[in-house]
Amino acid sequence: MRGWAVVETGAPLQDIELPTPEPQGEEVLLEVTHCGVCHSDLHIWEGGYDLGSRGRLSLKDRGVVLPLAMGHEVVGRVVKLGPDAKGVAVGDHRVVFPWLGCGKCERCEAGQDNMCAVVPRSIGIYQHGGYATHVLARSPRHLAAFDGIDPAVAATYACSGVTVYSAIQKVMPLPPEKPIVIVGAGGLGLNAVEILKALGHKRIVVVDVSEAKLEGARAAGATDTVLAEGDNTTARLLEACGGPVEAVIDLVNGTSTARSAFDALTKGGKLIQVGLFGGELNLPLPLMATKALTVQGSYVGNPQDLRDVIGLAQQGKLSPLPVTTEPASAVNSVLNRLRDGQVRGRVVLTAG
């Protein structure tokens, strides 16, 4: 198969030949038709993650091996089945659930593949993903039908959709009129606005450094927006919300956003950390106890989350995320635009 792979971190992806997987057991081989370009791909491309005073987490530390065809927001056409694969047929088009673990532990068997603590096998990170012509799904259980949905939009649900859906579930239930703060108005943020609306939430506050992206958030249905600049972001956020808040979902998760978000919490409030921008958060420990605060990480989602998000879309409750398509051969240009903050919504690569 052909793949656009990271061969050297920081260098342009290379168009190379890779072995085409042969499906075994329940595995399913798909020909990639669409693959979203996710901001988290930039960390692999650039070679690691900023851990603040603890240094840097390298690809080697995380277990990522090069060359690697990235891409975890994949829609493909089934082309070959392993001998034990049942429930799909050659020619079916499916969204591929990418967040795989060992496949054998208690969590994986319970459908919590993304929480596997044995060994990660995520598509596009630990095995070749959708920046290639073919991708291997572990089982039909990790494939989702998306009838009635644009495949370019459906691809984004495998990461952007399940990630924000899973994070939102961690702050629910909340009364619909209580502010939920979303930090970041990129593809994740716009999906978060849509999913909150679909779940019946009425008060959605979005924070970003870009007025243009905030305009997009307002168009999507955010009730309030806050421009993050200078040292008084928390004060402006409290003013917009009418006081301290019960829930902040930080889709950026850098040092400054995490601190502003933490400082905006009311007693019993929750900060859900999603993004991988990097840095660290120094916590005033007495406040953690006296205000009964929660700071919780949220890592993507599980297969049921993917089915739930697709279900919301099929019911007409989700407006499509702004998506533009580019041929897979343009992936280097797309990554550069994403790195430079020039992408609104999502760019999805297409075959050909």
N, C-alpha and C positions, 0 to 999 in steps of 0.2 A: 504494500500500500504506500501511498504518498503522504508525507506529512510536512507541515511547516513547524520546525522544531527549534527549541532553544538548545543550541550546541555550546554556546559560550555566553555566560551571563553578561548582560549589558550590550551584547552585539545583536545585529539584526537576526531574526529567525531565518533559518535556512530551509530551502525546499529539498528534502532528502527522501530516499527510499527506506522504508521500514518493513519488518516482517509482518505479513498479514496474519492476524491471529486465527487459529483453527478452533472453533467452539467445541468444548468438551462438556460432558454432563448436561447441566441445565443452561449452559451459556448460550448466548444469542449474539451473532455477528450482524451489525447494522452498517449500511452505507450512510455516511453522514450527509445530510441535506442542509442542515442549519446548525450554527454554533455561535452562541453569544460570546462577546468579548467582555470579560468581567474585570473590575478594578483589581481584584485579588491576584489576577494573572501578572500584574505589574511587579508584584513582590518576587515571584519566581523569576521573571525575566531579569529583574534588577539584582537578584542574587541573595535576598534574605529579608529579615524583619528587624525593625528597630525596637530593642528592649530597654531603651533608656539607659540608666546607670548600670544595667546588667549586660550591656554590650549589644551584640547583634546575633540573631539566630540565623545561621547559614543554611543553605539548601542541604548540605551534607548533614548538619545537625538534625534537620527535620526528616532526613531519609529520602530526599528527592534525588533522583539519578538522571544525569544528562547523557545523551540527547533526549529531550522530552517534547512531544507534541502536546501543548497545553489544551485547555478548552473543556469546560465541565457543564456548559449549558447546551445540551446536544439533543437534536431531533434527527432521527435517521429512519431509513427503510430497511426492514428485516431482509437479509439476503441468505442467511444460513443458520440452522438450528443445531445445537448439540443433541445427542441421541435421547436425552431425558427432558428436553425442553418442551413444555406443553402450554397451550393457551395463547400462542401467537402463531402466525403463519408467514411464510415468505411473501413479501410485498406489503405487509402491514407497516404503517408509519407510527412511530412511538416517540414520546419523550423518554430520555434515559435518566434514571435516578443515578447520580454520580457518587454519592457520599458513602462509599463502601468501607467496611471493616474486614475482619478476618472471615466472616460468614459462618462461624461455628460457635462463637461464645454465646452466653446467655442474652446479652444485649442484642446482638445481631439476630438471633433466633426470635427475639421479641419484637423485631421490627424497628429497633433503635440503632440501625447500622452506623449512623453518624456518631454515636457515642461509644463505639467499640474502643476498648482500651488495650486490646491485644496487639493488633497491627493495622495501620491504615492502608487502604487500597484504593483511595479515591481516584476516579477517572479524571485525567487531565493534570494530576499532581503526582501520583505514584505509579500510574500506568498511562499509556498514551490516550489522549482525549480527542476532542472534536476538531482540533486544528489539523486533522488528518482525514483521509478519505474513508476510513473505517474505524469503528469503535466496538469493543467487546463488552456486552452487558453480562453480569453474572447469572441472571435468571430472569424469566418473564415477570417475576414479582417486582423487578426493578424497572419495568417498562410501563408507561402509562399512555392510554389512548387519549386523544385530545380532539375528538370529532367536533367540528364547528368552529375551531379556533385557528387563526392564522399560525402556521408552523413557526414563523419567525418570533411571534409573541410567545407561543407555547414553549419555545426553547428557554426563554428567560425565566420561566417558572421553576426550572430545575435548580436555580441558585437564588436569583433575586427574589422570586416569589416565595420559595420555602423558607428562605432566611428571615425575611421580615414577618412572615406568618408565624413562624416558631417564636420569634422574639416577642411579637404582640401577645401571643398566648401566655407568656411569662408575666405580663402585667395585668391580665384580665382575671376576674371580671372587674370593671370599673363602670360607674354610672356614665351614660353616654355624654353628659354635659361636662364631665371632669376633663381638664386638659390632659392630653397625651402629647408629649414633646418628641418630635423626630429631629435628630441632628443629622443633617446632610440631605440635600435635595437632588441627588443624582438619580440613577436608575433605581437603587434600593429605596430611596426616599419617596419617589413617585409611586412605586409599588406599595409602600407602606400606607400612603394616603389612600390609595384605591382599596386596599384590603380593610383598613379601618372603616371606611365608608360602607364597604360591603357587609361588615359585621355590625353595622348600625351605630357606629360611634359618631358623635356630633362635633366634638371640639378637638381639632387637630392643629397643633402648633409646630411649624417647621422652622428650623434654624439653618442658615448657610452663610458662607462668605461671599456668595455671588448673588447680586440682585437679579440677574437674568434667570438663575435657577429658582430663586424664590418666586419670580413671576410665573414660572412653570408650575410650581407647587400650588400657587393660588388658583391657577387655571384648572389644576387637577382636583381642587376641592379643599385645600388647606384653609381653615378658618382664620388663622393668624400666622404671620411670618415675622421672623426676627433676623436682621442682618448682623452677623457676627463680625465685629471689628473692634480693635482696641481692647481695653481691660474691663469694660463695663457690660460685656455680653450678658452676664448673669442678671444684672440689674434690669436690662431691657427685657430679658426673658420673663422675669418676675412681674414686670409691669404689664407685659402682654397677657400673662396668664392670670393676673389678679392676685398674685401671691405665690408662695412655694407650691410645688407640684408633687403629685403622687407617683408619676411615671415619666421617665425619660429613656428613650431608646437611641443610643449613640451609634449611628451607622458609619461614623468617621473613626471615632475612638483613638484620638491623638491626645497628647498631654493637655493641651489647652481645652479641647472640647470636653474631655472627661472631667476636668476640674470645674468648668462652668456648669456642667450638668449636675455634678455632685452637689455643688453649692446651691442649686435651685431646688433640692428635694425638701419636702415637708417631712414631718414625723411619720415614720412608717413607709417612707417613699422608696421606690426601686429605681436603680440605674441599671439598664440592660446594655451591656457592652458587646457590640457586634463587629465593628470595623477593625481593620488591621493596619491603620495608618501608622501607629507605633508611638513609643514613648513610655511614660509611666504615670501612675497616679499615686501621690502621697496622701494618705488618709489621716485625718485627725481622729485617732482611735476612741477617745471618750465620746465623740459625737456619734460614732457608729452604734454605741450602746445606748446612750441617752435618747437618741432620736430613732432607735430601732430601724436603722437604714439597711438596705440590701443593695449590694453591688454584685451583679451576676453576669457571667459570660454566657453568650448564646452562639452556638456553632451550627450554622446552616439548619437543616431540618431532616425529617425522616420520610420514608416512602408514603406514609399516610398523609403527612403534610402536603406532599406533592399532589396526591389525589384530591385533597380538600381544596387546594388552590385552583386546580383545574376545574373542579366542580363548581366553584364560585364563578369562574369565567364562563362555563357552559350555561349557567343559570342567568347570564347577562348581568351579574352584579359587579363585574370588574371591567372598567374601561381599559382598552389596550394601552400598555406602556408605550410611550413614543419610541418607535424602533425604526432604524434605518438599516438597510442591507448593503453589504459590500462583498465582492468576490473574495474567496479565501486567500487568493494571491495578494490581496491588499492588506494583509494582517499587520505588517510592519507599520504602515501608515496609520492604521487604526490604533495600534498600541501607542504610537507617538502622540496622536491627538488626545487619547484618553489620559495619558500622563500629563499633558499640558492643560487639562481641564476644558477641552474643547468639544466634549461629547455631552449632549443632552439626552437623557434616557439611556438607550442601549443601542450598540451597533452589533448586528448579527451577520456573521459570515455565511455565505452560501456556496454550494458546490459549483464548480465550473470555472 
